[in-house]
Each structure stands twice: as structure tokens, then as C-alpha cells.
Amino acid sequence: MALKPNDIRNMTAAEINNKLISLKEALFKFRFEQKSGRVEKPHQMRQTRREIARCYTILREKENAEK
């Protein structure tokens, strides 16, 4: 399930960092499956990369808002 930007904005920085860790682990698993040739849903890899980017963007927004 894709995360909406508003859902991420409602999280704290610690929650976003935890989400990033889990998304990076998922991306690692997708890459491993891709190399072994048994990818069932290749679109999830792209979706995960975009969610990681969303999390980084919103973390950056929160850092800039504090300044």
C-alpha cells in the first residue's frame, strides 16, 4: 500500500526514520529477488523507491521548517 504524503507528514521524525529503514529492507529484498529471477511484482520495486524518496523529502521539509 502506497503512503500518501499527508500520512507521512503526520508522522514524527523518528517514525519516518523507522519507516525508511523498513522500506530500505524491502527494497533490498526486491533487488535480491530480481537478481535471482523470481520477481512476482516488479512494480513494487519502483513504488518502494518512490516511497523512500517521499520520506526523505518530507524529512527535509521538517528540518527546514525548524530553522
C-alpha atoms as an extended CHARMM CRD file, in Angstrom:
* protein
*
        67  EXT
         1         1  MET       CA              0.0000000000        0.0000000000        0.0000000000  PROA      1               0.0000000000
         2         2  ALA       CA              1.4090000000        3.3420000000       -1.0460000000  PROA      2               0.0000000000
         3         3  LEU       CA              1.8900000000        6.0120000000        1.5520000000  PROA      3               0.0000000000
         4         4  LYS       CA              0.3070000000        9.3550000000        0.8830000000  PROA      4               0.0000000000
         5         5  PRO       CA              2.4220000000       12.4570000000        1.5610000000  PROA      5               0.0000000000
         6         6  ASN       CA             -0.0940000000       13.6750000000        4.1530000000  PROA      6               0.0000000000
         7         7  ASP       CA              0.2210000000       10.4050000000        6.0560000000  PROA      7               0.0000000000
         8         8  ILE       CA              3.9900000000       10.8140000000        6.1790000000  PROA      8               0.0000000000
         9         9  ARG       CA              3.7190000000       14.4670000000        7.2310000000  PROA      9               0.0000000000
        10        10  ASN       CA              1.6210000000       13.4230000000       10.2300000000  PROA      10              0.0000000000
        11        11  MET       CA              4.4260000000       11.1410000000       11.4480000000  PROA      11              0.0000000000
        12        12  THR       CA              7.2270000000       12.2520000000       13.7320000000  PROA      12              0.0000000000
        13        13  ALA       CA             10.8160000000       12.2920000000       12.5060000000  PROA      13              0.0000000000
        14        14  ALA       CA             11.5690000000        9.0980000000       14.4510000000  PROA      14              0.0000000000
        15        15  GLU       CA              8.5930000000        7.3130000000       12.8850000000  PROA      15              0.0000000000
        16        16  ILE       CA              9.6840000000        8.4150000000        9.4240000000  PROA      16              0.0000000000
        17        17  ASN       CA             13.2030000000        7.1080000000       10.0760000000  PROA      17              0.0000000000
        18        18  ASN       CA             11.7730000000        3.7620000000       11.1850000000  PROA      18              0.0000000000
        19        19  LYS       CA              9.6430000000        3.6500000000        8.0430000000  PROA      19              0.0000000000
        20        20  LEU       CA             12.7320000000        4.4200000000        5.9420000000  PROA      20              0.0000000000
        21        21  ILE       CA             14.5870000000        1.5030000000        7.4950000000  PROA      21              0.0000000000
        22        22  SER       CA             11.7600000000       -0.9020000000        6.7200000000  PROA      22              0.0000000000
        23        23  LEU       CA             11.4130000000        0.4380000000        3.1580000000  PROA      23              0.0000000000
        24        24  LYS       CA             15.1470000000        0.0350000000        2.5360000000  PROA      24              0.0000000000
        25        25  GLU       CA             14.9860000000       -3.5490000000        3.7810000000  PROA      25              0.0000000000
        26        26  ALA       CA             12.0690000000       -4.2220000000        1.4530000000  PROA      26              0.0000000000
        27        27  LEU       CA             13.9780000000       -2.7030000000       -1.4700000000  PROA      27              0.0000000000
        28        28  PHE       CA             16.9560000000       -4.9200000000       -0.6720000000  PROA      28              0.0000000000
        29        29  LYS       CA             14.6920000000       -7.9810000000       -0.7560000000  PROA      29              0.0000000000
        30        30  PHE       CA             13.1950000000       -6.8820000000       -4.0850000000  PROA      30              0.0000000000
        31        31  ARG       CA             16.6650000000       -6.4560000000       -5.5810000000  PROA      31              0.0000000000
        32        32  PHE       CA             17.7150000000       -9.8600000000       -4.3010000000  PROA      32              0.0000000000
        33        33  GLU       CA             14.6250000000      -11.4630000000       -5.8360000000  PROA      33              0.0000000000
        34        34  GLN       CA             15.2510000000       -9.6370000000       -9.1030000000  PROA      34              0.0000000000
        35        35  LYS       CA             18.8010000000      -10.9660000000       -9.3400000000  PROA      35              0.0000000000
        36        36  SER       CA             17.6470000000      -14.4900000000       -8.5720000000  PROA      36              0.0000000000
        37        37  GLY       CA             14.9820000000      -14.1940000000      -11.2640000000  PROA      37              0.0000000000
        38        38  ARG       CA             11.8600000000      -14.7620000000       -9.2150000000  PROA      38              0.0000000000
        39        39  VAL       CA             10.1950000000      -11.3680000000       -9.0630000000  PROA      39              0.0000000000
        40        40  GLU       CA              6.4380000000      -11.6730000000       -8.8330000000  PROA      40              0.0000000000
        41        41  LYS       CA              5.5420000000       -7.9830000000       -8.6830000000  PROA      41              0.0000000000
        42        42  PRO       CA              8.2420000000       -5.8250000000      -10.3010000000  PROA      42              0.0000000000
        43        43  HSD       CA              6.1480000000       -2.6630000000       -9.9070000000  PROA      43              0.0000000000
        44        44  GLN       CA              6.5950000000       -2.8250000000       -6.1380000000  PROA      44              0.0000000000
        45        45  MET       CA             10.2920000000       -2.0860000000       -6.5170000000  PROA      45              0.0000000000
        46        46  ARG       CA              9.5440000000        1.2110000000       -8.2230000000  PROA      46              0.0000000000
        47        47  GLN       CA              6.8240000000        2.0310000000       -5.7070000000  PROA      47              0.0000000000
        48        48  THR       CA              9.2090000000        1.3820000000       -2.8140000000  PROA      48              0.0000000000
        49        49  ARG       CA             11.8800000000        3.6440000000       -4.2970000000  PROA      49              0.0000000000
        50        50  ARG       CA              9.3270000000        6.4320000000       -4.6280000000  PROA      50              0.0000000000
        51        51  GLU       CA              8.1440000000        5.9950000000       -1.0490000000  PROA      51              0.0000000000
        52        52  ILE       CA             11.7480000000        6.2460000000        0.1390000000  PROA      52              0.0000000000
        53        53  ALA       CA             12.1290000000        9.4700000000       -1.8210000000  PROA      53              0.0000000000
        54        54  ARG       CA              8.8910000000       10.8300000000       -0.3300000000  PROA      54              0.0000000000
        55        55  CYS       CA             10.1170000000       10.1020000000        3.1790000000  PROA      55              0.0000000000
        56        56  TYR       CA             13.4380000000       11.8340000000        2.5520000000  PROA      56              0.0000000000
        57        57  THR       CA             11.6870000000       14.8510000000        1.0350000000  PROA      57              0.0000000000
        58        58  ILE       CA              9.3140000000       15.2660000000        3.9540000000  PROA      58              0.0000000000
        59        59  LEU       CA             12.1320000000       14.7990000000        6.4800000000  PROA      59              0.0000000000
        60        60  ARG       CA             13.9870000000       17.5880000000        4.7020000000  PROA      60              0.0000000000
        61        61  GLU       CA             10.8850000000       19.7930000000        4.7890000000  PROA      61              0.0000000000
        62        62  LYS       CA             10.6010000000       19.2640000000        8.5390000000  PROA      62              0.0000000000
        63        63  GLU       CA             14.2850000000       20.1260000000        9.0400000000  PROA      63              0.0000000000
        64        64  ASN       CA             13.9160000000       23.3240000000        7.0320000000  PROA      64              0.0000000000
        65        65  ALA       CA             10.7530000000       24.2890000000        8.9160000000  PROA      65              0.0000000000
        66        66  GLU       CA             12.6230000000       24.0980000000       12.2100000000  PROA      66              0.0000000000
        67        67  LYS       CA             15.2460000000       26.5930000000       11.0220000000  PROA      67              0.0000000000
